Amino acid sequence: MGELGSAEEGMTGKGVQDNLSFEVDTWRNGDAEQGVNISGYGDFDDLGELAFTNGVILDDGQTVEGTMDISWSPGKGASFTTTGLNTNADFVDVETGNFVANDDHTFIITARVGGANQDLFIDNLIIETGGGGDSDEDGLPDFWETANDLDPEDATGDNGAEGDPDNDGITNFDEYENRTNPQNEDTDGDGLADGVENGTGDYDGPDATGTDPLVADTDGDTLLDGVENPTLPYDEDNPEDQPGTDPNDPDTDGDGIGDGSEIANGTDPTTEDEVDESTYRQNFDGFADGTTDLQDGSVIAGTAAEVIDGRLYLTKDGQGLGFSSFSVPAIPGSSNGFRITFDYELNDSPGANNPADGFSVNYGDAQLGELGQAEEGMAGGQAIENISFEVDTWQNFDAEQGVNISGMAGGTDLQQLAFNNGPILNDGEKVEGSIEIQWQPDVGASFTTTGMNTNADFTEVEIPDFVASDDHNFIISARVGGANQDFIIDNLVIQAGIFDGDEDEDNLPDFYENDKAGNITDLNGLGTGPGPGAGTGDFDGDGLTDFDEYENKTDPTEEDTDQDGLADGVENGTGDYDGPDATGTDPLVADTDGDGLLDGIENNSGVYVSAENPGTDPNDPDTDGDEVTDGIEINNNTNPLSDEDAPVLWTVRNAAANFPLNTVANTRDLFDDEALRDEETTTIHATINFRDNATGPFPDPEPFPLFEAQDVNRDDFAIMATGTIFITEPGTYTFGFSSDDGGGIWIDANPVIVFDANRGTATSLGAVDLSWGEHQVEFLFWERGGGAQCQLFRHKEVGDFSGQAFVTSDYELLTTSSAPDDDSDNDGLPDIWEEQFFDNLDQTAAGDPDSDGLDNASEFETGTKPNVADTDEDGYSDSVESGTGKWVSADDTGTNPLRADSDNDGLLDGVENPDLAYDPDNPEDQPGSDPNLKDTDDDSVSDGQEIAKGRDPSIAQAAPRGYVQDFDGFPDGTTDLGDGSIIAGAAAEVVDGRLQLTKDGQGLGFSSFTIPAIGDSANGWTITFDYELFDGPGANDPADGFSINYGNFSLGELGRAEEGMETIASVTDNLSFEVDTWRNGDAEQGVNIAEQTDGIKNDVEFTNGVILDDGQRVEGTMEISYNPATGASFKTEGLNTNADFEDAVLTTFVGDDAFNFGISARVGGANEDLFIDNFVLSLGTLGTPFQITEVTRDGTEVNLTWASKPNRIYLIERSEDMENDADDSNRDGVAGFWEEVDDGVESEGDTTTFTDEVSEDSKKMFWRIKDMGPAN
C-alpha cells in the first residue's frame, strides 16, 4: 500500500511479481509509444504489450473527460474500455499470460507529471470483486445496477434486465453491454436516443442511424449526430438543423471538404462542389478545436499546431514548443506564378522576453510536413529550390530583425533579396492584419503586409536562378524557441497560374477583377470613365480609371481607399499640394505626413478656422516650421500656421549624477542640488519616449537627450519632465510608464503611480480622477545601471484600467495639451468650454441649463458638467456635493461632485446619508453611513465591508483581539483599507475582494502589506490566511516568492520578499516565514523559518522543493504562530512542497509588543500572481486553549486532564494556598507556594491525564501545568 508506481509504465521497476496494468500514456503527441495499453507481470516476467492502440490522448490546451471500465476474470482475461479520450481503449477479453491473481493483491492508480503539464482527476470510483455479484440473478452485475440507480435485488420491471427506465428503446441488459446510461435516453447528448444509435456505421433510417451512442459526433465533422439525416434534403434556410448529411461520413458529398466546414462556409455538404484545381482555400471553420488533419491533403505538423476557434495556431505564447508548419500540396500551374493571401495575428504577452521568433511562407521542393526553419525559411537544407517570405520577430532592434524575401537556388542561399529592418511587434503587444504574396517568373516576387510595426512593401523583386515547378509545395513554417508569441493564420487563399488569364482582354488580370468585384465585367481596364458604374472604366467614380487603380494598388470599388476624406483620384502622390483636385497625398495612407491629422481636413488654405479646418498642408507635418507637428498644435489649441504660437510641450531636465541613484528621493535631490550633478541640459519634446540600451513597448524611441545617441551604456542619470494636459471629459484616467529603472507620475502634485526601486524593463499603471480643465503633470525617471529606457503613456479610453493587463495597443504616448482662454462674449466662460458642452456661446455665467442648482460659472470652477445634473452619477446632484468633506445635510453633503464614491468605501455617495438610520431590510440603499467617512463608526472596518458582511456601519463593532481583514467591500484598485494597515508597492492593490501583491507578467518589484503592532503580541500570536499563486505558462519558472514577518521594521517597509527582512539596515530583529518560488530545482528553493537578531539572520527550519510548476496554479491555506515558550510553527496546504514545521526552537529571537506584522512579496522577472484573502491575526495560538479541562477525585487520587499537544513534555505543580508565598506554605522545606510534582509528564495526544496523590484529609489544592517543549 502507498506504492507510487511508475504511472503510464504500470509497476515497471517496482519489483512486483504479478501485476496487471491498464495504461494511458499521454506523452508525447506523435510518439510511437503514446496511447492506451494493457500490460503486466507474471512471476516477475514482463508480459509486454498485451493490447495497444497508438495515438494522441489529448491535445495541448485541451480538456478530455469520460469514463473508464476495466475488468478481469480468470476465464475471460482483461478488458479495458474508455470514452472521451482522443484515442480510446476498446480491448475485450485479452489473455493475460501467466499472470496469477491473489486475494491479497492491492489496487493502485499511479500517475505522474514530470514536466508539470496536465491535471488528472478521478471520481465515482467503484471496484467490484468476485464473479461480478448478481444478487437478483438478472444478468446485471450488482455494482453496475448500484452505479446506475437500479435495485440490485430486484429482477423485475425497470430494475430487471428487460427493463427500460429511460424509455430509449433498449433494455437495461443492452445498455450494460453497450456501456450506455440506462437512466438517460440520450447518453451522449447528440439528440438521438440510445436505441436508434446501433453503431453499425451505416445509416438505415432515423430508427437505425448506425452511429455510436457514446460519441455525440460519430464521424467527427463537428455536426451532432442528431442533426445529420441523409434522408432529408439540405435546407439552405436552416442548414445548422437540417444539413442533409450522413452522421457516419465526415464528407457526405465526397468533395474533400468536411460537412461541418461546408456548413460553416455556407455551401451544400450533400452536393459535390466544383473543384478549382488552381486554387487552395481554407478558412479553418467547421473543425473541432484540436484538429490536426483537415482532410484536404494539407499537413499540419509540430507540437503547437492545431485548429482553435476556427483559426490555425502555429505557435503559442508562453509555450516553447519549437517548430511547426502547415503544408499545402503542389498546385498545378504554380510554375506560371502564384498569389497567396491570408489574415494573421501575432500576440506577445507582457514581460519575460521580447517577442520571438518568427515565421516564413515558402514555395519550393521541401516535402509535405517539413517543419522548416521558421523566420529563416528553408535555410537548414530542407529544400534545393525555394522562395521564402520571412518575418523575423526576434530580437527587437536587432540588425537582422524585420521582413525579408530570400530563397534557395540549386542549394545555394540567395541571402537577403529585399529587407526592412525593425521591430515587428513590441513586448506585450498584439498586431494583426493581412499578408499578400505574389510571384511571376518574368516579374519577380512581391510581399506586402499590414498591421505590423515594420511592414513589408516589396514589389517585383528578382529571384535569381530560382527554378519553379508545378511539383513545388507551399509551406508556412513558424517557431517559438523562447516561448514568446502566438502566431495564428486564417482565410488562406493560394491561387496558382493566375497571371495568364485575361479573358475579357481589358488589361486587368481576371484574378484581380474577381477578387475586387466578384466578376470580370464590372471593371474595365480599357475604359476612361467617367463613372461610377459597371464597365465605365471608373467603377467607383473616384476620378481614377480602373487600370490606374490596379497600378496604384488602390481599391477600384472604393472611392476613398484610405478613408481619409479624399477621393483616390485627387490623391496623386506628388508630395505637393496643387489644389483640392491634386492634393499630392498618398491614396493608401490616411495621414500622409504623419502629423496626426487626416489628409482630408488639411486643405492648405493657409487660414486657421478650427480643428476641423486647420488650413494646414497635408504633405508637411509642421506647416508653420516651429518644430511642433500640426496635430500636436491642434491638440494644444495653438495655431499650426504661426511659428510664434507654438505650444508648451514637455520640458525635460536631464542630469547626470555623481552618486548612485536608487530612489525617488535620490532623484529629487539630484535636481535640487547642483553639487550632485555632473552635467545638465533642458530640452523640449512632444512625448516621453527615450531609450539607451533597453526596450519599452512603444516604437520609435529617441536617444536620451543627455547623450544624443543610443546604446552608450551610461549609468546614474535622470530626467524630470513637466507639462500640462487639458481634460475635456471629467472622469477617471489611467496613466502608465514603462521604465528601466524606477520613476513616477504626479498630477497636480499628487502621486498617480510611483515605482520607487530599481528594476528591469517593466510597466506600472495607475488611475486618477480629473476634472475639466488644465492639469500639471510631472514625470521622474532615473537610471541606476544596466539597461535604460522610459516611456510615458495613457489609456485611450476614460476609465480605471489599472487593474487590467497592459496591452500596448490600448494605450498611446502622452502628449501635452493646454486650455485656450478665449472668451469672445466676455461672460467669464471660456469659449471652448461653452462650445464643448453647448455647441454655442449663448449660455451665461448665471444660467443653470441642467437645473442642478449650480450656475454655469460655479460648474466651470468646480470642473463639473453644466449639462448634466449629476456629473459623477452617484445619486447626488452637483449642487449638493459641496466638496467640504463634512456632512451637513442632504443639501450639503460635503462630497466630491467628481467622485461617485468620495470616501472610497465601496458605497456610492448617493446611498450614504447619516441622517437616515441603517435599514437592515435594505442596507445597500440605506446604510446610514457618512459619505465622507470611509469608516463611519470608527471600528476599523470600512462601511462597504460592513454592508458586505451584513453589519450596521453606523454602530461600532467590538474590536477583535488581533487583526481581521477579508478585503471584501473595497473597490478594485484600493490601496488604503482605512484600518491602519499599509499596502505598498506598484503591484499591490485589492482586486475582486482579495489582496494582490504580485502580478504575473508584470515585473513590478517588491510589494508589501504591513499591519501595526498589536498589544501583547510578545506573548504569542497566530496568523491564518488563504492564498493563491499562479504562474502563466512559458517564459521563466515561477518567481520570486514572499514571506510573513514579525519584527521591528517600519510600516510600509517593502521587505525582501522570500528573504524576509534580510539586508535592510533599519531592521535588526525579525521572525520570517518564507516561501521561495525561484528557481525550480534550485537548492535554496522551498519553505523556511528564519530568525534575525541584532541584524544577523539564521535559518531555523527548511524544506527544499518546488512550490509550483511553470503554468500551474496552487492555492490553499497558511497557518503561522509564534509562542515565546514553544517556538514558531508554519504549516501550509496546497503547495507542491508544503511547510510542516511545529514548535521550531528559536535560539535568539524574542517577540516585542512594539513589533509590526507584514507580508513582503516580489516578482523580479514578471512571473507569478500572489493573492491573499481572509487574513486573521489572533493573539495566542489556535486550537483548543491550553487549559485543565477536568479534575476528578477518587480517595487520595486526583486525576487532572488538560488539552495537550502531541510530542510535548509537561511540568505539574501544586499548591495548598496561593495567598502567602513568603512562607513554606506547602511544608516542603522551601519558601513559596508552588511545589513541583513531576517535570517529565509526556503528552498522550490531544488530551493528557495525570494522577496525583493527596492526603485523605486534604480539603483544598491548586494545580498548574506548564508546557516544557518538544519531547525530543
Secondary structure, DSSP 8 states (H G I E B T S, - for coil): ----TTGGGTTTTTT-SSEEEEEEE---TT-TT-EEEEEEEETTEE---SEEEES-S--TT------EEEEEETTTEEEEEESSSSS--EEEEE--TT----TT---------SSS-------S-----SS---TT-SSS-HHHHHHTT--TT--SGGGSTT--TT-SSS-HHHHHHHT--TT-SSTT-SSS-GGG---SSS---TT-----TT-SSTT-SSS-GGG--TTS---TTSTTT-----TT-SSTT-SSS-HHHHHHHT--TTS-----TTEEEE--TT--TT----SSS-EEESSS-EEETTEEEEEBTTB--EEEEEEE---TTGGG-EEEEEEEEEE--SSSS----EEEEEEES--TT----GGGTTTTTT-SSEEEEEEE--STT-TT-EEEEEEEETTEE---SEEEES-SS-TT-EEEEEEEEEEETTTEEEEEE-SSSS--EEEEE--TT----TT-EEEEEEEESSS--EEEEEEEEEEESGGG--TT-SSS-HHHHHHHHSSSSS--TT-----SSTTSS-TT-SSS-HHHHHHHT--TT-SSTT-SSS-GGG---SSS--STT-----TT-SSTT-SSS-GGG----S---BTTB----TT-S-TT-SSS-HHHHHHTT--TT-TTS----EEEEEEEESS---SHHHHHHHHH-GGGEEEEEEEEESS-EEESSS--SSSS-EE-TTTSSS-----SEEEEEEEEEEESS-EEEEEEEEEES-EEEEETTEEEEEE-S--SSEEEEEEEEE-SEEEEEEEEEEE-SS--EEEEEEESSSS--TTS---GGGEEE----------TT-SSS-HHHHHHHHSSS---TT--TT-SS--HHHHHHHT--TT-SSTT-SSS-GGG---SSS--BTTB----TT-SSTT-SSS-GGG--TTS---TTSTTT-----TT-SSTT-SSS-HHHHHHTT--TTS-----SEEEE--TT--TT----SSS-EEESSS-EEETTEEEEEBTTB--EEEEEEE---TTGGG-EEEEEEEEEE--SSSS-S--EEEEEEES--TT----GGGTTTT-TT---EEEEEEE---TT-TT-EEEEEEEETTEEEEEEEEES-SS-TT-EEEEEEEEEEETTTEEEEEESSSSS--EEEEE--SS----TT-EEEEEEEESSS--EEEEEEEEEEES-SSS-SSEEEEEEETTEEEEEEE--TTEEEEEEEES-SS-SSS-TT-SSSSSS-EEEEEEEE--SSEEEEEEE--TT----EEEEEEEEE--
